[in-house]
Amino acid sequence: MTGGPGFRSLVTPVDVVPIGPTATPSLGLRQWFNDQVAVDIGLGYSQFKIEPQPEKWTGFVVDVGLPLSVKRVNDKVNFILRPGFQWSSLEDKDETNANNNVKWTTIGVTGELEVEWMLAENLSVSAAHGVGYFRLEDDGNPKTTITSVGTSANNFTQLGFHVYLW
């Protein structure tokens, strides 16, 4: 059993405005229970204020995954299948008129193939690609719902890392 802090690079569809807040799960933890099964937990927060308008955006995201080791290529490289679940919330708050407030909520399910490479005994970098289904809905009347299905991938600027401290 080994675990520690880190993060996985992941773009979330909580970004409902062209500029502004995106809440990505940038604070994380990975805990391996044995050589085959682990759990990932990622948390993110973002706040964005528009001046001189009295408008403030606040976003939260929680990402939970179940990394399953499919093949250990050698003692440094692990090929992982990672099903995941994501919940996020983004609130657009008008500080002068509460009737203009909008809250967006996203629920998502993902499946990714990840490669984790141990750079040192307790330090890894990883990259992943996969598919995801996301449903974004506001609390308006009538409700606006956006459904997204698609592939995801990272490039060399979007690597994840983990530092295994225990």
N, C-alpha and C positions, 0 to 999 in steps of 0.2 A: 504494500500500500504506500502510495506516494501522492503528494498533492502540494498545491501552492497557488499563489496569485498569478494572474496573467490576463490576457484578453484574446478574443478572436475577432478578426476584422470582419465586420458585417454591416451592410447597408440595410436600413430598415425603411419601410414605406410610411413612416410616421411623418415624412416631409410632405406636407400638403400645401405649402406655399413655395413660390419659386425661389425666394431668398428667405433666410431665417433659420429657425431651429430644426435641428435633426437630433433626435435622441438615439444614440447608438450604445450598445452594451459594452462600454469601454472599461469598466471595472469588473474583473472576473476572478473566478476560482475554478480550478480543475482538480478533482480528487479521483485517483485510480483506486479501486477496491481490490483489484487483482490484476493480472497481466492482460485481461480481456475486457473489463468493464470499468467505466468511469462515469462521472457526472460533471457537467459544466454548468455554472451559474454565472450569468452576466447581468450587470445593472448599468443603467445609463440615465443621465439627467441633463436637461438643457433649459436655459431661460434666455429669452430674447425680447427686448423692449424696443418699440418704435417711438421715436421722439420727432416732433412735438405731439404726435397723437398719443392719447392715453391708452395704448394697446400693449399688452404683454402676453407672450406665448410661453407656456411652461410644458415641457415634455418629460415623460418617464418611460423607461422600457425595462422589461425583465425578459431574459432569454435563458431557457433551460434546455440542455442537450444531454444525450446519452451516448458518449463516444464508445464504440465497440471496435476493438482491435480485430481487423480482418486478417492481416498478415504482417508479421514482423519481418521486414525485408532483410535487416541485419541488426546488430546491436545498437545502431544509431537511427534507423528509419522505421517508422511505424505507419502502416496504411490503415486508415480508420473510416468506418461508416458511422455517421453521426446524425441520427434523427433528432429533431429539435422542436420546441414550442416557444412561441414568442407572444407576449402581451405588451402593448404600449398605449400610452394616452398622451394626447396633446391638447391643451386648453388654450383657446384664443380668448383672452379676457379684456373686455372694454372697461377700463377703470372708471368711466363716467356713466355708462349705461349697461346695467347687468342684463338687460333684455337682448343685447347684442353678443353675449358670450356664446361661444361654440366649443364643444368638447368632442374631440375625435378619439375613437378607440380602435385599435387594431388587434386582431388575433391572427396568428400565423402558424403554419406547420411547415417544417423544412426537412429535407433529406440531403445530406452532403457527403462527399468523399473528401477526406482530409489526409494530407501527408504531414506527419510531425517528424522533424529532424532534430535530434539531440546534438546541439553544438558543443556542449560540455556535459559533464556528469549530471547537472541539475538544471540545465537551461536548454529550452527548445524553441524553435521557430516552426510555424506551420502555415500552410495555405490550403484552401478548400474551394471546391466548386460543387454545385448541386442544383436542386429545384426547390421551389417554395410556393405555397399557396397562402395568400394574405387577404383578409377581409377588413376593410377600413370603413367605419360608419360614424356619422356624427349624431348628436343628440337633438337635432333640429326637428321641426314639424312642418313639412314632411322630412323624413330622414333621407340623407344622402348616403349611398353605399357604393363603395368602390371595391371590386374584386380583382385581384391580380394573381396570375399564375405565370411562372417563368423560371428561367435559369439564373444562377448567380455564379460569379467567379471573382477571384482576387488576382491582382497583378503584383509585381515585386514591391510596390509601394504600400501594399495592404496585407502585410504578413502579421500573423498573430504570434504571441510568445507566451511561454509559461516558465516560471521559476519554481522548481520543486524544492520546497523548504523542509518538508517532513516526509 
